[in-house]
Amino acid sequence: MEENIKNRVILILGVLTILFFIVTINSCNNAYRQKTARDKEMATRLDLEERMNKFSQEKNSIVEKLKTAESALEEEKAAAEATKKALVQEQLINQSLKEELQKVTKLKDALEEDLKEALVRSKSTKPKK
């Protein structure tokens, strides 16, 4: 009987050992799958972080270029405004010069007429020989 009990205990311990061995293998397999999934997630996160840093640097570069372009645009606007003011002044000067020219031309025409009249009078008042 004692041997029968020993055989049963050995059999139960053997079955328990096999059961624990299977549970251990399943646990190791599950741990391996979780580690693989975690490694993939970490690789994905690192890749996304690198891409985010790259985009951030590109954004900063584009923002700097935009600021440079905006300042150049402001300078061009100021230059255009100054040129516009100078053009208006030139147009005013040209207009006043045209008016002066017209006045001088009228005076010249009037003087020429007076001169012609004076010549005609002087010819008519000269004694004939």
C-alpha angles and dihedrals in degrees: 000000000000089000091049090054090047091052090049092048090048090047092048091047091049092050090046090048091051090045092050090045091054091046090049092050091049090049092050091047091050091048090050091051091048091048091049091049091047091049091050090049091049091049090050091048092049091048091049091047091051090049091048090051090048092050090046091054091047089049091051090049092049091047090053091049089048092052090049091049091047092051090048089049091051090050090049090049091051091048091048091050091050090048090048091052091048090049091052090050091049090050091051091049091048091049092051091046090051090051091049090048090052090050092049091047091051090048091048091050090048091049091048090052091048090048092050090049091048090050091049091049093045091051091048094048095048113101115246116236 
